[in-house]
């Protein structure tokens, strides 16, 4: 597999810009590659090499009365594909309403070019099969049922507009996840990185199997408030809601964000700092956003204190600031949002976090998490794939899953410690963050389950 290069992508995109009769034109050319293998007890159940091309053209027409904007895309990357997208975008723009709030497209910028790691693209099905065989063997020995996914992806994107903006970059991602279940227990482990060498598949297999065995014969526990140690998967499932529903300027303007009325407030302990970091080695991103604006590391929470929301060009102008480089491809239904959140690490191991709890819970994962009140970040969901009782600073046994209803604002106010090692951790609904495990003084569980 091979991604398109900057020279070819930028030239094709620039040619469409030159041919466009519109007042402003932006061309986005994307090329995505994916190689994946799903597996279960019988071995691989699905595998594929997939390739995606998209040629998108955004135009602004000024035919008297103001600017009208539209975007059209086609599946392809040739000059002919670009011309089809351009013609369709112009046709749509003529029927679009005049939009007086359009911000001029951005001009020339200096953006570092990024490249997808060649090892990610070269990770073969044979190499994936070795990981699968190791997972199946470990689960068979432990009399567990495996289910998992190994996935390698790469993306190349070029953006060129009629105001001399021209940017190109590539990025890659590699991941391995395994769920082991049986005998009433279940365990999930996963690992992500920019390339295969950052994915510790042996550790994933060991953690999933160990959790599944340890979570058998769970104890029914009364709901209530407990101190908790949240592993990275559990942290990501709740903290990502702050990205979706709070850290962006659109939500602030719509008065639906927890930032509203709390500008610069210190809500949480000084140990908590969160950035949006597109250069984090565990989760590197393209060096520019959906408008071609350069990205940089942006503070979201600075030593417990809330920072300003992230912006795109539209919301930056409304706030009288510069874009922070968080635009979606325009025009967009969603507003700007952080996509590379990183929680700063502390100084403790997971074992030390557990040792600091006299009686509480170790939570491996949350699922079916949803927001009840976005302004208070009131969330609800359930534990999954390993919930354990801590007594006297030790994990003593598994407990049955619990449903929670908890304000994330209140939960983080009770942050007592952070792990020293950050991991890239995902959530079932979408997205990933880099975070260490953390311990919280209080977490509210509102009901119990039978499993």
Secondary structure, 3 states (H helix, E strand, C coil): CCCCCHHHHHHHHHHHHHHCCCCEEEEEEEEEEEEEEEEECCEEEEEEEEEEEEEEEEEEEECCCCEEEEEEEECCCCHHHHHHHHHHHHHHHCCCCECCCCCCCCCCCCCCCCCCCHHHHHCCHHHHHHHHHHHHHHHHHCCCEEEEEEEEEEEEEEEEECCCCEEEEEEEEEEEEEEEEECCEEEEEEEEECCHHHCCHHHHHHHHHHHHHHCCCCECCCCEEEEEEECHHHHHHHHHHHHHHCCEHHHHHCCCCCCCCCCCCECCCCCCCEEECCCCCCCCCCCECCCCCECCCEEEEECCEECCCECCHHHHHHHCCCCCCCCCCCCCCCCCCCCCEEECCCCECHHHHHHCCCEEEEEEEEEEEEEEECCCCEEEEEEEEEEEEEECCEEEEEECCEEEEEEHHHHHHCEEEEECCCEEEECCCCCEEEECCEEEEEEEEEEECCC
